[in-house]
Amino acid sequence: MKEKVIIIGPAHPLRGGLASFDERLARQFQQQGFDTTIYTFSLQYPDFLFPGTTQYSSEPAPMNIKIKVCINSVNPLNWIKVGNELRKLKPSIIVVRYWLPLMGPCLGTILRLAKKNKFTKVVCIADNIIPHEKRFGDKAFTQYFVKPIDAFVTMSAKVLNDLKFFTQKPSKQIVHPLYDNFGEATAKNIAREKLGLNIDDKIILFFGFIRKYKGLDILLEAMNDQKIRKSNIKLLVAGEFYEDRKLYDDIIAQLNISSQLILRTEFISDSEVAYYLSAADFVIQPYRNATQSGVTPLAYHFEKPMLVTNVGGLPDLVPDGKVGLVAEPNANSIAEKILELYELGEEYFLPQLREEKKKYSWKILVDTIIEL
């Protein structure tokens, strides 16, 4: 009989990077012989706390993955029901995602009840321990959450370090596996044609939800650099605003850079991801602060050299001068490094990028969870 693994975290019909990650992780557990089910949220965030347009995917459910939509993040009676169900089910391992302290009470309660069977081990994949945007109760919620966890996996040194403020349980850092579930790269000219972009333009890409810590405003200032203006480089912004877009519209108007921008500021569905990554020359991550980024393994998969800022775990994932360049988180440094990317050219980075991406394996993640 196969050992049971339960993954607790976002999955279809929810959308976004965490859902994609959990679904891909479930496939890997299945490939390695485990009976795997994802327990996801029937209510993840109340609408007034969700910054985007919708939490739900318009794509079909992934094939051959068991997903149970059952967790209500704000209903304690639901937490008790789910916790008791998992206690009776007796999975060998529960893998739980932790990305936001708001989830601490819900997940901490479910796990305490599940572990009353004295059999199940719980491993947490910690995306953040100290959140990017701080709120009242963060510390208390995280302290409550970490208590029933047996071990932690992190994908950046910063999160590994932040964990020490809350727990001394076993923990291990690995690199974020490749997002290889969005299909293969498309020829650049075909991808651009599909997206209605000029085949001959120089195009850099900012990809993903737009939030303050990701530094899009710094990148917009870099686009105002005189050398960047003369170079005819276009910035393609692909992702939904997770905060008031007025700040960004005001910057664009003040700097008069709208002719240098291609704004696709809506949610990018899974079926379109490959086109956006394939259409770009380089991927730019101008973050103010970061733990790790799901955009980095995406760029690795599509073999796109990157520019990242010298914050958090980003420079560890993008060796400077080998798979991309590292800039300081200010407009002058970012502008300078964008120009340097074009001077060196895409081909310069490809051999090292292809070598480096071999480290980004889903099997390593599953083996690490089992070992912990």
Secondary structure, 3 states (H helix, E strand, C coil): CCCEEEEECCCCCECCHHHHHHHHHHHHHHHCCCEEEEEEEEECCCHHHCCCCCCECCCCCCCCCEEEEEEECCCHHHHHHHHHHHHHHCCCEEEEEECCHHHHHHHHHHHHHHHHHCCCEEEEEECCCCCCCCCCCHHHHHHHHHCCCCEEEECCHHHHHHHCCCCCCCEEECCCCCCCCCCCCCCHHHHHHHHCCCCCCEEEEEECCECHHHCHHHHHHHCCCHHHHHHCEEEEEECCECCCCHHHHHHHHHHCCHHHEEEECCCCCHHHHHHHHHHCCEEEECCCCCCCCCHHHHHHHCCCCEEEECCCCHHHHCCECCCEEEECCCHHHHHHHHHHHHHHCHHHHHHHHHHHHHHCCHHHHHHHHHHC
